[in-house]
Amino acid sequence: MDKALWYLLTATRGGENRARLIRELSERPRNANQLADALDVEYKTVRHHLDMLEDHGVVEPGDNDYGKLYFLTDQFEQHREAFEEITEHID
């Protein structure tokens, strides 16, 4: 997971937005529209970043298809310290 976080947050474009998404989801689960509004970015951009984060085991969707909420995974929570360290380098 640490390698995946370094890749997602520093080695690819959009790392800053992905870090912002993670911070928002740390406060409470949200759907893509809520995240787009909170971060003032396009819905399609949020969907792209959520897909990348999901592919790497950082977030997981809830069961409901309509207004699907996203949650941080237990696996991510076990590596939160690495996330905090990485974000010190990108802020």
TORPA-4810 file (N, C-alpha, C, O; in nm, 3 decimals):
<nodes>
NODE_1_0.083_-0.120_0.000_0.000_0.000_0.000_0.087_0.126_0.000_0.053_0.223_-0.066_M
NODE_2_0.198_0.125_0.073_0.283_0.244_0.076_0.330_0.282_-0.065_0.328_0.399_-0.102_D
NODE_3_0.372_0.182_-0.142_0.416_0.209_-0.279_0.302_0.265_-0.363_0.322_0.358_-0.441_K
NODE_4_0.183_0.208_-0.347_0.067_0.256_-0.422_0.037_0.401_-0.387_0.005_0.481_-0.475_A
NODE_5_0.047_0.436_-0.260_0.021_0.575_-0.219_0.125_0.670_-0.277_0.090_0.777_-0.326_L
NODE_6_0.252_0.631_-0.273_0.356_0.716_-0.334_0.326_0.736_-0.481_0.337_0.848_-0.532_W
NODE_7_0.289_0.629_-0.550_0.257_0.638_-0.692_0.136_0.729_-0.716_0.142_0.821_-0.798_Y
NODE_8_0.027_0.705_-0.645_-0.097_0.780_-0.665_-0.084_0.927_-0.631_-0.148_1.012_-0.694_L
NODE_9_-0.002_0.959_-0.534_0.004_1.096_-0.484_0.121_1.177_-0.536_0.117_1.300_-0.533_L
NODE_10_0.226_1.111_-0.585_0.343_1.189_-0.628_0.390_1.159_-0.770_0.448_1.247_-0.834_T
NODE_11_0.367_1.041_-0.821_0.425_1.002_-0.949_0.331_1.024_-1.068_0.372_1.006_-1.183_A
NODE_12_0.209_1.062_-1.042_0.114_1.082_-1.151_0.048_1.218_-1.136_0.040_1.275_-1.027_T
NODE_13_0.000_1.269_-1.250_-0.075_1.394_-1.245_-0.200_1.372_-1.162_-0.258_1.264_-1.165_R
NODE_14_-0.241_1.471_-1.088_-0.364_1.460_-1.011_-0.344_1.415_-0.868_-0.440_1.397_-0.794_G
NODE_15_-0.219_1.397_-0.828_-0.192_1.352_-0.692_-0.248_1.444_-0.586_-0.299_1.399_-0.483_G
NODE_16_-0.239_1.573_-0.611_-0.291_1.670_-0.514_-0.442_1.654_-0.498_-0.493_1.658_-0.386_E
NODE_17_-0.513_1.637_-0.609_-0.658_1.617_-0.600_-0.692_1.486_-0.532_-0.789_1.480_-0.456_N
NODE_18_-0.615_1.382_-0.557_-0.642_1.255_-0.489_-0.620_1.269_-0.338_-0.696_1.213_-0.259_R
NODE_19_-0.518_1.343_-0.299_-0.496_1.366_-0.155_-0.613_1.444_-0.096_-0.656_1.416_0.016_A
NODE_20_-0.664_1.541_-0.170_-0.779_1.618_-0.122_-0.902_1.530_-0.108_-0.978_1.544_-0.012_R
NODE_21_-0.923_1.438_-0.203_-1.035_1.344_-0.195_-1.023_1.258_-0.069_-1.121_1.237_0.002_L
NODE_22_-0.905_1.208_-0.044_-0.883_1.124_0.074_-0.913_1.203_0.201_-0.976_1.152_0.293_I
NODE_23_-0.868_1.328_0.205_-0.896_1.413_0.323_-1.046_1.430_0.344_-1.095_1.422_0.456_R
NODE_24_-1.119_1.455_0.235_-1.264_1.472_0.246_-1.331_1.344_0.295_-1.421_1.349_0.379_E
NODE_25_-1.285_1.229_0.244_-1.344_1.102_0.286_-1.303_1.065_0.427_-1.368_0.983_0.491_L
NODE_26_-1.197_1.125_0.477_-1.156_1.102_0.616_-1.257_1.162_0.713_-1.276_1.113_0.824_S
NODE_27_-1.322_1.270_0.669_-1.422_1.336_0.753_-1.551_1.254_0.761_-1.608_1.237_0.868_E
NODE_28_-1.596_1.204_0.643_-1.717_1.123_0.637_-1.732_1.068_0.496_-1.677_1.124_0.401_R
NODE_29_-1.806_0.958_0.481_-1.830_0.904_0.346_-1.907_1.007_0.263_-1.991_1.080_0.315_P
NODE_30_-1.877_1.011_0.135_-1.945_1.104_0.043_-1.961_1.036_-0.092_-1.893_0.938_-0.123_R
NODE_31_-2.054_1.090_-0.172_-2.066_1.041_-0.309_-1.987_1.134_-0.402_-1.936_1.238_-0.358_N
NODE_32_-1.977_1.096_-0.528_-1.895_1.172_-0.622_-1.943_1.316_-0.639_-1.861_1.407_-0.650_A
NODE_33_-2.074_1.338_-0.640_-2.126_1.475_-0.654_-2.088_1.560_-0.533_-2.047_1.675_-0.549_N
NODE_34_-2.100_1.505_-0.415_-2.063_1.579_-0.294_-1.915_1.613_-0.294_-1.875_1.723_-0.254_Q
NODE_35_-1.833_1.518_-0.339_-1.689_1.544_-0.346_-1.657_1.652_-0.449_-1.574_1.739_-0.424_L
NODE_36_-1.723_1.647_-0.564_-1.701_1.748_-0.667_-1.735_1.887_-0.614_-1.661_1.983_-0.636_A
NODE_37_-1.847_1.898_-0.544_-1.887_2.027_-0.487_-1.789_2.073_-0.380_-1.749_2.189_-0.378_D
NODE_38_-1.750_1.982_-0.291_-1.662_2.018_-0.180_-1.524_2.062_-0.229_-1.462_2.150_-0.170_A
NODE_39_-1.477_2.000_-0.337_-1.343_2.029_-0.386_-1.341_2.127_-0.503_-1.235_2.167_-0.549_L
NODE_40_-1.460_2.164_-0.549_-1.473_2.256_-0.662_-1.399_2.206_-0.786_-1.322_2.279_-0.848_D
NODE_41_-1.424_2.079_-0.819_-1.369_2.019_-0.940_-1.483_1.950_-1.015_-1.590_1.925_-0.959_V
NODE_42_-1.460_1.921_-1.142_-1.562_1.858_-1.225_-1.595_1.717_-1.176_-1.509_1.645_-1.125_E
NODE_43_-1.720_1.679_-1.192_-1.766_1.546_-1.154_-1.682_1.437_-1.223_-1.642_1.341_-1.158_Y
NODE_44_-1.656_1.453_-1.353_-1.578_1.353_-1.426_-1.437_1.339_-1.370_-1.381_1.229_-1.369_K
NODE_45_-1.381_1.447_-1.324_-1.248_1.444_-1.263_-1.252_1.363_-1.134_-1.165_1.279_-1.109_T
NODE_46_-1.353_1.389_-1.053_-1.368_1.315_-0.927_-1.386_1.166_-0.957_-1.324_1.083_-0.891_V
NODE_47_-1.469_1.131_-1.053_-1.491_0.991_-1.089_-1.360_0.925_-1.130_-1.331_0.812_-1.089_R
NODE_48_-1.282_0.993_-1.211_-1.153_0.939_-1.254_-1.064_0.909_-1.134_-1.006_0.801_-1.124_H
NODE_49_-1.053_1.004_-1.042_-0.968_0.985_-0.925_-1.023_0.877_-0.833_-0.946_0.798_-0.777_H
NODE_50_-1.154_0.872_-0.816_-1.212_0.765_-0.733_-1.184_0.627_-0.794_-1.155_0.532_-0.721_L
NODE_51_-1.193_0.618_-0.925_-1.164_0.491_-0.991_-1.019_0.449_-0.966_-0.992_0.332_-0.937_D
NODE_52_-0.926_0.543_-0.977_-0.786_0.511_-0.952_-0.765_0.469_-0.807_-0.695_0.371_-0.780_M
NODE_53_-0.825_0.542_-0.715_-0.810_0.509_-0.573_-0.874_0.373_-0.542_-0.821_0.297_-0.461_L
NODE_54_-0.986_0.344_-0.606_-1.050_0.214_-0.585_-0.964_0.102_-0.642_-0.949_-0.003_-0.578_E
NODE_55_-0.907_0.123_-0.760_-0.822_0.021_-0.822_-0.702_-0.015_-0.735_-0.650_-0.126_-0.742_D
NODE_56_-0.657_0.080_-0.654_-0.539_0.059_-0.569_-0.576_0.031_-0.423_-0.488_0.031_-0.337_H
NODE_57_-0.703_0.006_-0.395_-0.745_-0.036_-0.262_-0.750_0.072_-0.157_-0.748_0.043_-0.037_G
NODE_58_-0.758_0.198_-0.201_-0.762_0.310_-0.106_-0.906_0.341_-0.065_-0.933_0.367_0.052_V
NODE_59_-0.997_0.337_-0.161_-1.139_0.361_-0.132_-1.220_0.242_-0.181_-1.176_0.164_-0.265_V
NODE_60_-1.341_0.232_-0.125_-1.435_0.130_-0.171_-1.574_0.191_-0.172_-1.608_0.272_-0.086_E
NODE_61_-1.654_0.151_-0.270_-1.791_0.204_-0.277_-1.883_0.128_-0.183_-1.858_0.012_-0.148_P
NODE_62_-1.988_0.196_-0.142_-2.093_0.129_-0.067_-2.177_0.043_-0.161_-2.147_0.033_-0.280_G
NODE_63_-2.280_-0.018_-0.107_-2.361_-0.112_-0.185_-2.463_-0.046_-0.275_-2.504_-0.105_-0.375_D
NODE_64_-2.505_0.074_-0.244_-2.610_0.142_-0.318_-2.555_0.199_-0.448_-2.456_0.273_-0.445_N
NODE_65_-2.617_0.168_-0.562_-2.569_0.221_-0.690_-2.603_0.368_-0.709_-2.521_0.444_-0.761_D
NODE_66_-2.722_0.409_-0.667_-2.762_0.549_-0.684_-2.704_0.631_-0.570_-2.726_0.599_-0.453_Y
NODE_67_-2.631_0.736_-0.603_-2.571_0.820_-0.500_-2.468_0.743_-0.419_-2.453_0.766_-0.299_G
NODE_68_-2.397_0.653_-0.485_-2.302_0.562_-0.420_-2.204_0.638_-0.331_-2.134_0.729_-0.377_K
NODE_69_-2.199_0.599_-0.205_-2.104_0.658_-0.112_-1.971_0.585_-0.121_-1.965_0.465_-0.146_L
NODE_70_-1.864_0.661_-0.101_-1.729_0.604_-0.099_-1.672_0.614_0.041_-1.693_0.711_0.113_Y
NODE_71_-1.598_0.510_0.077_-1.538_0.497_0.209_-1.389_0.468_0.192_-1.348_0.409_0.092_F
NODE_72_-1.309_0.509_0.288_-1.170_0.468_0.291_-1.165_0.323_0.337_-1.242_0.283_0.425_L
NODE_73_-1.077_0.245_0.280_-1.069_0.103_0.314_-0.994_0.083_0.445_-0.917_0.168_0.489_T
NODE_74_-1.017_-0.032_0.506_-0.942_-0.069_0.626_-0.793_-0.079_0.593_-0.708_-0.043_0.675_D
NODE_75_-0.763_-0.127_0.474_-0.623_-0.138_0.432_-0.557_0.001_0.430_-0.444_0.016_0.475_Q
NODE_76_-0.629_0.101_0.376_-0.574_0.236_0.377_-0.551_0.284_0.520_-0.446_0.340_0.552_F
NODE_77_-0.649_0.261_0.606_-0.638_0.308_0.744_-0.514_0.251_0.813_-0.454_0.317_0.898_E
NODE_78_-0.476_0.130_0.777_-0.356_0.070_0.834_-0.228_0.140_0.786_-0.122_0.124_0.845_Q
NODE_79_-0.240_0.216_0.677_-0.125_0.287_0.619_-0.143_0.438_0.622_-0.076_0.511_0.549_H
NODE_80_-0.233_0.485_0.706_-0.260_0.629_0.713_-0.134_0.709_0.744_-0.115_0.818_0.691_R
NODE_81_-0.048_0.655_0.828_0.075_0.725_0.864_0.161_0.751_0.739_0.220_0.859_0.726_E
NODE_82_0.167_0.656_0.650_0.240_0.675_0.525_0.175_0.786_0.443_0.245_0.869_0.384_A
NODE_83_0.042_0.787_0.438_-0.030_0.894_0.367_0.008_1.030_0.423_0.036_1.123_0.347_F
NODE_84_0.009_1.043_0.555_0.042_1.171_0.618_0.185_1.212_0.583_0.211_1.329_0.557_E
NODE_85_0.276_1.116_0.584_0.415_1.146_0.550_0.428_1.192_0.405_0.499_1.289_0.375_E
NODE_86_0.360_1.123_0.316_0.366_1.157_0.173_0.308_1.296_0.148_0.365_1.375_0.073_I
NODE_87_0.195_1.325_0.212_0.131_1.455_0.186_0.215_1.571_0.238_0.199_1.684_0.191_T
NODE_88_0.302_1.547_0.333_0.395_1.653_0.376_0.483_1.697_0.259_0.526_1.812_0.253_E
NODE_89_0.511_1.607_0.167_0.599_1.636_0.054_0.524_1.703_-0.061_0.588_1.763_-0.148_H
NODE_90_0.393_1.694_-0.064_0.319_1.752_-0.178_0.241_1.876_-0.142_0.189_1.944_-0.231_I
NODE_91_0.231_1.909_-0.013_0.157_2.029_0.027_0.238_2.155_0.004_0.191_2.265_0.032_D
</nodes>
